[in-house]
Amino acid sequence: MPKARETLLEIDLNALDNNYKYLTSKIKPGTKVLGVVKAFGYGSDSVVIAKELVELGVDYFAVAYANEGETLRNAKIETPILVLHTLPVNFEVIVNRCLEPSIYSQKTLLEFIAFAEEKKQTNYPIHLKFNTGLNRLGFVAGDVSFIVETLSKTQSVKVKSVFSHLGASEDLKEKEFTLGQIEGFRKISEQLIAKLGYKPLLHCANTSGIINYPEAHFDMVRTGIGLYGFGNDPEENKHLKPVGTLKTVISQIHTVQKSESVGYNRGFIAEETTRSATLPIGHADGIPRSYGKGKGWVTINGKKAPILGNVCMDMIMVDVTNIECEEGDEAIVFGPSATADELSAAINSISYELITAVSQRVKRSVLRK
């Protein structure tokens, strides 16, 4: 890989290919695959990721909000796109760009039908989201009769899929809870299908559901974090490769004498002569202040360099006292060898939070085959 000369996020499409192939090896032939590309492709680049997934044969995409789907359509991506959090203010964009809304409540169902009828739509694809224990968004089992009765009065929409979301599929201590979710979803789906008179796609497995619960694969599986190289389990991580590597460079090296301080609010005071390196990356780039004062680190020439003092908006200072390095050398924030899992654990966080926080001002560089 080329050495960084500025702060950049490398997006490794070879890693993405590896992850997609590994995850799809876990499912039966004929099971559809939905790739989740919300949040700028989990902090990378949703268009770059989506285009590669199209080449790999993905069947569906999911985004959180309509504008994310619009970005994909602007990039001429024609694959069906599920909008997971549908808001009435976005109905116009959804229909105009042929996006497919998740309908999760009686209110959104009635409002979207009224909109679809006004726009003279016929059989517009919608996806019914059921809450089976996550208690975030979704219809409940008692809504089935209302849904079927409402749908029977219109030709404007048609149910493309019925889905739910597992809340703890990565935690095998919660197996009873997860199996209860899967069974609850199965019962709701059977009841709904019997009354609808046709069978939509069924899906409820996320990345950890793909790996741990084959009985939850149904007609389609959804994978988000797994595509980007994280399996929510150290053993699974061995089969996956992080797609993103966040790099920066040493701008300047200082010698800090005993009792001198580094950074805002004198966040670090040297107890002995210390060599510090300043890097052009800070909390405006996705490195929270919580990583300051030695909790976080970067890797320089294969060695950990702890963060000194407080994280600044555009810079961090790191301890390179025992590292042979010079100005212009590369520093790795996270990547395949210094993983986002490890770094996020230092502040009791998760890889999702760290990788999706990478600012849009950070340059993206794509590594291709």
C-alpha positions as CSV (number, residue, x, y, z in Angstrom):
1,M,0.0,0.0,0.0
2,P,1.3,3.5,-0.8
3,K,2.5,5.6,2.1
4,A,0.2,8.5,3.2
5,R,1.3,12.1,2.6
6,E,-1.8,13.5,4.2
7,T,-4.7,12.3,6.3
8,L,-6.7,9.9,4.2
9,L,-9.0,6.9,4.4
10,E,-8.0,4.0,2.2
11,I,-10.9,1.9,0.9
12,D,-9.7,-1.6,0.0
13,L,-12.1,-3.2,-2.5
14,N,-10.1,-6.5,-2.3
15,A,-11.1,-6.7,1.4
16,L,-14.7,-6.0,0.5
17,D,-14.7,-8.8,-2.0
18,N,-13.2,-11.1,0.6
19,N,-15.9,-10.2,3.1
20,Y,-18.8,-10.5,0.7
21,K,-17.6,-14.0,-0.4
22,Y,-17.1,-15.2,3.1
23,L,-20.5,-14.0,4.3
24,T,-22.3,-15.4,1.3
25,S,-20.6,-18.7,1.8
26,K,-22.7,-19.0,5.0
27,I,-26.1,-18.9,3.2
28,K,-27.9,-21.4,1.0
29,P,-28.0,-20.9,-2.8
30,G,-30.9,-18.8,-3.8
31,T,-30.9,-16.7,-0.6
32,K,-30.8,-13.1,-1.5
33,V,-28.3,-10.6,-0.1
34,L,-28.9,-7.1,1.0
35,G,-25.9,-4.9,1.5
36,V,-26.3,-2.1,4.0
37,V,-24.5,1.1,2.7
38,K,-26.0,3.7,5.1
39,A,-23.8,6.3,6.8
40,F,-21.6,6.8,3.8
41,G,-20.9,3.1,3.5
42,Y,-20.2,2.8,7.2
43,G,-17.8,5.8,7.0
44,S,-16.1,4.9,3.7
45,D,-17.9,5.8,0.5
46,S,-21.3,4.5,-0.2
47,V,-21.1,4.8,-4.0
48,V,-17.7,3.1,-4.3
49,I,-18.9,0.3,-2.0
50,A,-22.3,-0.1,-3.8
51,K,-20.7,-0.2,-7.2
52,E,-18.4,-3.0,-6.1
53,L,-21.2,-4.9,-4.5
54,V,-23.2,-4.7,-7.7
55,E,-20.3,-6.3,-9.5
56,L,-20.3,-9.0,-6.8
57,G,-24.0,-9.8,-7.4
58,V,-25.8,-8.1,-4.4
59,D,-29.6,-8.2,-4.7
60,Y,-30.6,-5.2,-2.6
61,F,-29.2,-2.2,-0.8
62,A,-30.4,-0.6,2.4
63,V,-29.9,3.0,3.5
64,A,-31.1,4.8,6.6
65,Y,-32.6,7.8,5.0
66,A,-33.9,8.8,1.6
67,N,-31.1,11.2,0.7
68,E,-28.6,8.4,1.0
69,G,-30.6,6.4,-1.5
70,E,-30.8,9.5,-3.8
71,T,-27.0,9.6,-3.7
72,L,-26.8,6.1,-5.1
73,R,-29.4,6.8,-7.8
74,N,-27.4,9.9,-8.8
75,A,-24.5,7.5,-9.3
76,K,-26.6,5.5,-11.7
77,I,-27.0,2.5,-9.3
78,E,-30.2,0.7,-10.3
79,T,-30.4,-2.0,-7.7
80,P,-33.5,-1.9,-5.5
81,I,-32.9,0.3,-2.4
82,L,-34.7,-0.1,0.9
83,V,-35.0,3.1,3.0
84,L,-34.9,1.8,6.6
85,H,-36.2,5.0,8.3
86,T,-39.0,6.4,6.2
87,L,-40.1,10.0,7.0
88,P,-43.2,11.5,5.4
89,V,-41.2,14.6,4.4
90,N,-39.1,12.3,2.1
91,F,-42.0,10.6,0.3
92,E,-41.5,12.7,-2.8
93,V,-37.8,11.8,-3.1
94,I,-38.6,8.1,-2.4
95,V,-41.1,7.8,-5.2
96,N,-39.3,10.1,-7.7
97,R,-36.1,8.1,-7.3
98,C,-37.7,4.7,-7.1
99,L,-36.7,4.0,-3.6
100,E,-38.6,1.5,-1.4
101,P,-39.8,2.6,2.0
102,S,-39.8,0.7,5.2
103,I,-43.3,1.1,6.7
104,Y,-43.2,0.6,10.4
105,S,-46.5,2.0,11.9
106,Q,-50.2,2.5,11.2
107,K,-49.5,6.2,10.7
108,T,-46.7,5.8,8.1
109,L,-48.8,3.1,6.2
110,L,-51.8,5.4,5.9
111,E,-49.7,8.4,5.0
112,F,-47.7,6.6,2.3
113,I,-50.8,5.0,0.8
114,A,-52.4,8.4,0.6
115,F,-49.3,9.8,-1.1
116,A,-49.0,6.9,-3.5
117,E,-52.7,7.3,-4.5
118,E,-52.2,11.0,-5.1
119,K,-49.2,10.2,-7.3
120,K,-51.3,7.5,-9.1
121,Q,-49.0,4.7,-8.2
122,T,-49.9,1.1,-8.7
123,N,-48.3,-1.7,-6.7
124,Y,-45.5,0.6,-5.4
125,P,-43.1,-1.7,-3.4
126,I,-43.2,-1.2,0.4
127,H,-41.5,-3.2,3.1
128,L,-43.3,-3.9,6.4
129,K,-41.1,-3.7,9.5
130,F,-42.1,-5.6,12.6
131,N,-40.8,-5.1,16.1
132,T,-40.0,-8.4,17.7
133,G,-38.1,-7.1,20.7
134,L,-35.7,-4.4,19.7
135,N,-38.4,-1.8,20.5
136,R,-37.1,0.8,18.1
137,L,-39.3,0.9,15.1
138,G,-41.9,-1.5,13.8
139,F,-45.5,-2.8,13.8
140,V,-46.5,-5.3,16.4
141,A,-48.3,-8.7,15.9
142,G,-51.6,-7.1,16.8
143,D,-51.3,-4.8,13.8
144,V,-51.6,-7.6,11.2
145,S,-55.4,-7.3,10.8
146,F,-55.2,-3.5,10.4
147,I,-52.4,-3.8,7.8
148,V,-54.3,-6.4,5.7
149,E,-57.6,-4.5,5.9
150,T,-55.8,-1.3,4.9
151,L,-54.0,-2.9,2.0
152,S,-57.2,-4.5,0.7
153,K,-58.6,-1.1,0.0
154,T,-55.9,0.1,-2.3
155,Q,-54.0,-0.9,-5.4
156,S,-51.4,1.8,-4.9
157,V,-48.9,-0.3,-2.9
158,K,-47.8,-3.9,-2.7
159,V,-45.7,-5.6,0.1
160,K,-42.2,-6.4,-1.3
161,S,-40.8,-7.7,2.0
162,V,-41.6,-8.3,5.6
163,F,-38.7,-7.9,8.0
164,S,-37.5,-7.5,11.6
165,H,-34.2,-6.8,13.2
166,L,-32.3,-9.0,15.7
167,G,-31.2,-7.1,18.8
168,A,-28.5,-9.3,20.2
169,S,-27.5,-11.9,17.6
170,E,-23.8,-11.4,18.3
171,D,-24.2,-12.3,22.0
172,L,-24.6,-16.0,22.4
173,K,-25.5,-15.4,26.1
174,E,-28.7,-13.9,24.6
175,K,-29.5,-17.0,22.5
176,E,-32.9,-17.5,24.1
177,F,-33.9,-13.9,23.4
178,T,-32.7,-14.1,19.8
179,L,-34.5,-17.4,19.1
180,G,-37.6,-15.9,20.6
181,Q,-37.3,-13.0,18.1
182,I,-36.9,-15.4,15.2
183,E,-39.9,-17.5,16.2
184,G,-42.0,-14.4,16.8
185,F,-41.1,-13.1,13.4
186,R,-41.9,-16.5,11.8
187,K,-45.4,-16.5,13.4
188,I,-46.1,-12.9,12.4
189,S,-45.0,-13.6,8.8
190,E,-47.1,-16.8,8.5
191,Q,-50.2,-14.9,9.8
192,L,-49.6,-12.0,7.5
193,I,-49.0,-14.1,4.4
194,A,-52.1,-16.2,5.0
195,K,-54.2,-13.0,5.0
196,L,-52.4,-11.2,2.2
197,G,-52.8,-14.1,-0.2
198,Y,-49.2,-13.8,-1.5
199,K,-45.7,-14.2,-0.1
200,P,-43.3,-11.3,0.1
201,L,-39.6,-11.7,0.9
202,L,-38.9,-12.4,4.5
203,H,-35.7,-11.2,6.2
204,C,-34.4,-10.6,9.7
205,A,-30.7,-11.7,9.8
206,N,-28.0,-9.1,10.2
207,T,-24.3,-9.9,10.0
208,S,-24.2,-11.8,13.3
209,G,-27.5,-13.5,12.4
210,I,-25.9,-14.7,9.1
211,I,-23.1,-16.2,11.1
212,N,-24.9,-17.5,14.2
213,Y,-28.5,-18.3,13.2
214,P,-28.9,-20.1,9.9
215,E,-32.6,-20.6,10.9
216,A,-33.0,-16.8,10.6
217,H,-31.8,-16.6,6.9
218,F,-35.3,-16.9,5.4
219,D,-35.5,-15.5,1.9
220,M,-32.8,-12.7,2.3
221,V,-30.1,-11.7,4.7
222,R,-28.8,-8.2,5.4
223,T,-25.2,-7.5,6.1
224,G,-23.7,-4.2,7.1
225,I,-20.7,-4.3,9.5
226,G,-19.5,-7.6,8.2
227,L,-19.0,-6.2,4.7
228,Y,-16.6,-3.6,6.2
229,G,-14.5,-6.3,8.0
230,F,-16.0,-6.8,11.5
231,G,-17.8,-9.9,12.6
232,N,-18.6,-8.9,16.2
233,D,-16.5,-11.9,17.3
234,P,-12.7,-12.3,17.4
235,E,-12.9,-15.7,15.7
236,E,-15.1,-14.4,12.9
237,N,-12.8,-11.4,12.5
238,K,-10.1,-13.8,11.4
239,H,-12.1,-14.5,8.2
240,L,-12.8,-10.8,7.5
241,K,-10.6,-7.9,6.4
242,P,-11.2,-4.3,7.4
243,V,-12.1,-2.3,4.3
244,G,-11.0,1.1,5.7
245,T,-7.5,2.2,6.8
246,L,-7.3,5.6,8.3
247,K,-3.8,7.1,7.9
248,T,-2.1,10.4,8.5
249,V,1.5,11.7,8.7
250,I,3.8,13.4,11.2
251,S,3.8,17.1,10.6
252,Q,6.3,18.1,13.2
253,I,8.3,16.5,16.0
254,H,9.0,18.4,19.3
255,T,11.2,17.8,22.3
256,V,9.1,18.5,25.4
257,Q,11.2,19.2,28.5
258,K,10.3,18.0,32.0
259,S,7.4,20.1,33.4
260,E,6.5,21.5,30.0
261,S,2.9,20.9,28.8
262,V,1.4,19.8,25.5
263,G,-1.9,21.0,24.0
264,Y,-5.0,22.7,25.3
265,N,-5.6,23.1,29.0
266,R,-2.1,21.6,29.6
267,G,-3.6,18.2,29.1
268,F,-0.2,16.5,29.3
269,I,2.6,17.6,31.5
270,A,5.9,15.9,30.9
271,E,7.4,14.0,33.9
272,E,10.6,13.6,31.9
273,T,12.0,14.7,28.5
274,T,9.4,13.5,26.0
275,R,9.5,13.4,22.2
276,S,6.1,14.3,20.7
277,A,4.8,14.2,17.1
278,T,2.0,16.3,15.8
279,L,-0.4,14.8,13.4
280,P,-3.0,16.5,11.1
281,I,-6.1,14.8,12.4
282,G,-8.4,15.7,15.2
283,H,-12.0,15.5,16.5
284,A,-13.3,17.3,13.4
285,D,-11.9,14.3,11.5
286,G,-13.5,11.7,13.7
287,I,-11.1,11.2,16.6
288,P,-13.2,12.1,19.7
289,R,-11.7,13.9,22.7
290,S,-12.3,10.8,24.7
291,Y,-9.3,9.2,23.1
292,G,-7.0,11.9,24.6
293,K,-4.7,11.6,27.6
294,G,-3.3,8.3,26.6
295,K,-6.5,6.3,26.1
296,G,-6.0,6.3,22.3
297,W,-3.0,5.8,20.1
298,V,-1.7,5.6,16.6
299,T,0.8,3.2,15.1
300,I,4.0,4.5,13.8
301,N,6.6,2.2,12.2
302,G,4.9,-0.7,13.9
303,K,4.8,0.7,17.4
304,K,2.0,2.3,19.5
305,A,2.3,6.0,20.0
306,P,-0.2,7.1,22.8
307,I,-2.1,10.4,22.4
308,L,-0.7,13.2,24.6
309,G,-3.1,15.6,26.2
310,N,-6.4,16.6,24.7
311,V,-7.4,15.9,21.1
312,C,-7.6,19.2,19.2
313,M,-10.1,19.9,16.4
314,D,-7.5,19.4,13.7
315,M,-4.5,17.8,15.4
316,I,-3.4,15.3,17.9
317,M,0.0,15.0,19.5
318,V,1.5,11.5,20.2
319,D,4.3,10.2,22.3
320,V,7.2,9.0,20.0
321,T,9.9,9.0,22.7
322,N,10.7,5.4,22.1
323,I,9.9,5.2,18.3
324,E,12.4,5.8,15.6
325,C,10.6,8.2,13.2
326,E,10.9,11.5,11.5
327,E,8.6,14.2,10.1
328,G,6.7,12.9,7.1
329,D,6.5,9.4,8.4
330,E,3.1,7.6,8.2
331,A,0.8,7.0,11.2
332,I,-2.0,4.5,11.2
333,V,-5.1,5.3,13.2
334,F,-6.9,2.0,12.3
335,G,-6.7,-0.6,9.7
336,P,-6.0,-4.4,9.2
337,S,-3.2,-4.6,11.8
338,A,-4.3,-1.8,14.2
339,T,-8.0,-2.5,14.2
340,A,-10.9,-0.2,14.9
341,D,-12.2,-2.9,17.3
342,E,-9.0,-2.5,19.5
343,L,-9.0,1.2,19.4
344,S,-12.7,1.6,20.1
345,A,-12.5,-0.8,23.0
346,A,-10.1,1.6,24.8
347,I,-13.0,3.9,25.4
348,N,-15.7,1.2,25.8
349,S,-17.0,1.9,22.4
350,I,-17.5,-0.2,19.3
351,S,-16.0,-0.3,15.8
352,Y,-19.2,1.0,14.3
353,E,-18.9,4.3,16.1
354,L,-15.3,4.8,15.2
355,I,-15.4,4.0,11.5
356,T,-18.7,5.9,10.8
357,A,-17.3,9.0,12.5
358,V,-14.6,9.6,9.9
359,S,-15.3,13.1,8.6
360,Q,-16.2,13.8,5.0
361,R,-13.3,16.2,4.8
362,V,-10.9,13.3,5.1
363,K,-9.7,12.4,1.6
364,R,-10.8,8.9,0.3
365,S,-8.4,6.8,-1.7
366,V,-9.6,3.6,-3.4
367,L,-7.4,0.5,-3.6
368,R,-8.6,-1.6,-6.6
369,K,-7.7,-5.1,-7.7
